[in-house]
Amino acid sequence: MKRQVMAAATGVIAVFGAPEKAQAYDIDCAIMLCMAGGFPPGAVCARAYRTMIRRITPWPSLPPFGVCTFAHVPVELGGPGGEGELDTSLPEYEWLNRTHVIWFRGRSYKERDMPRQWDWSIRSCDTTNQTCQNIQQVSGSLSPWPTTFLSESGQQIAFPTVGARNVMVEYGDYEGNMGHSEWFSY
């Protein structure tokens, strides 16, 4: 019997590859920590960057990251374990509500016998992309979009310089400081 189990396990590994080593961190924590450092080189941050981009590039996008609690890390790997959910409505987690996904769409065009025109829009959505609001929406402007705009959280943010469709993440920390990622074209 033991030989059959070992043979089956060897067959599974041969077909699917060896199981990956368990990670002692929550990918959402890795995304936030790596984002704060500008996604420095390394396996953890490379995986975190790929995961964040994979989440925000489809339409509608997925939340770029969730709450970093280490709640999904088993006790034997140093986490608290448990299946409970964190109550993010508590005052100490208010900073999570300042996280927004900001979408930019823009184009420049010239119709026959008309001057060049620009259209653009900036939308700000919560991390689930369920609640969104237009920050700016302009059609047929005779001048290009401005260099900066004021975000929903009051940050002065530069417009993207390349790409017709871009996305960024605006976030706040637990002390109330605001920050944002770079623009990512998609």
Phi, psi and omega in degrees: 000315181298323179296322179294319178296315179296320179295319178295317179297318179296321178296318179297316180296321179296322182280313187258351183090163180292145178296146179290150176295138180297138179271136181268029177212158176273132183300328177295322176295317180298319179300311182295316181292318179291322178299319180299330179264010180075028181052066179296159181299149178142156185299317182296313182288329176296316178295318180298317180297312179300319181294316179297314180297319178299326181285325188262351184274333177287164176241128353289147184283160174272163176302139182294328175195163180252214181268132179274099183238347188060017181293337182268002179272124181299155181304320183294343177259010176100000179267169181284342182069195178092160183249357185292159178259149179279133178277100183276004177276354179291149183304326182290349177251015180303327181301333179294332180286351178268007178273127180225151171258123183251126183251136176237135169228134180206155176205156176233137183209159178226116176272159182305132178058025179232154175288162177300142180230158180230139172238142173202158175214146175235122177242141176242127182235153174290177186292346177262357184059025178268325181245112183232154173217147176281127174272317176215143173211115184230134177233137174070029178289143177272001175230152182296166178298152182294175181280333181221165173218162179263121182285172179300331180267005176089011177276141172274113185241137178286141174295155176293152182258345178224154176087143180272339178228124183221158177219148176215166177243127174256134184216160175234152177263178185294343177270357180095000178286135180260150176208178178203157177279181171285169170282139175240123177283145176220000000 
